[in-house]
């Protein structure tokens, strides 16, 4: 599928008369690099990085860097790689915990417009697995699964004035989002890495989640491949920062 992306993107640019007329040289430079060289670079690939996973990572990185027009451009391609409506929507939902509602709402609206145009009935099938009574316990269980036994009791730990944040991490971030259907734990950790890498300034959390990715089965070489494939969308500085965090996580 991504072998055809170069042609698809050229068609997209041709439909955008402003860019095709004002910046044809730039379009050629970017398209040849992002949709040919990067996609086909052996060092930027991994056996687990199929077209569906690559699409999921790119969409997540675009939410993280607030690339809403590029997100809109990539949606049809992602859909063709087999990424489901539920999976894409779950990615946007989870981004709220890492990017905030103010940054994710425009992407949710853009996704809903796309799905509506594709005649997908909304709302989609519910994916929640917890209740108000079980979300805290389920969230702690997910934290332990991902980060280890050191997370047991984390929600009740830390200084009293900030302890509520630890509670929210357990019941909201992990209890409300990571326990949902539509994406598995490995996919949810991968997109979290993408959200953090794209934002910048989140290096401590990025290192922690790089380590968590490895703990749930996303090995170092896979993470480097993911970040490499996303480099055209976030640039070299944040890509290199992400790789440094991955390397640091692998050493510890």
Secondary structure as GFF3:
##gff-version 3
##sequence-region A 1 252
A	DSSP	three_ten_helix	2	4	.	.	.	ID=ss1
A	DSSP	alpha_helix	5	15	.	.	.	ID=ss2
A	DSSP	alpha_helix	17	22	.	.	.	ID=ss3
A	DSSP	alpha_helix	24	32	.	.	.	ID=ss4
A	DSSP	pi_helix	33	37	.	.	.	ID=ss5
A	DSSP	alpha_helix	38	40	.	.	.	ID=ss6
A	DSSP	three_ten_helix	42	44	.	.	.	ID=ss7
A	DSSP	alpha_helix	51	64	.	.	.	ID=ss8
A	DSSP	alpha_helix	68	80	.	.	.	ID=ss9
A	DSSP	alpha_helix	85	99	.	.	.	ID=ss10
A	DSSP	alpha_helix	101	117	.	.	.	ID=ss11
A	DSSP	alpha_helix	135	147	.	.	.	ID=ss12
A	DSSP	three_ten_helix	149	151	.	.	.	ID=ss13
A	DSSP	three_ten_helix	154	156	.	.	.	ID=ss14
A	DSSP	three_ten_helix	160	162	.	.	.	ID=ss15
A	DSSP	alpha_helix	163	168	.	.	.	ID=ss16
A	DSSP	pi_helix	169	178	.	.	.	ID=ss17
A	DSSP	alpha_helix	185	199	.	.	.	ID=ss18
A	DSSP	alpha_helix	203	215	.	.	.	ID=ss19
A	DSSP	alpha_helix	220	234	.	.	.	ID=ss20
A	DSSP	alpha_helix	236	251	.	.	.	ID=ss21
###
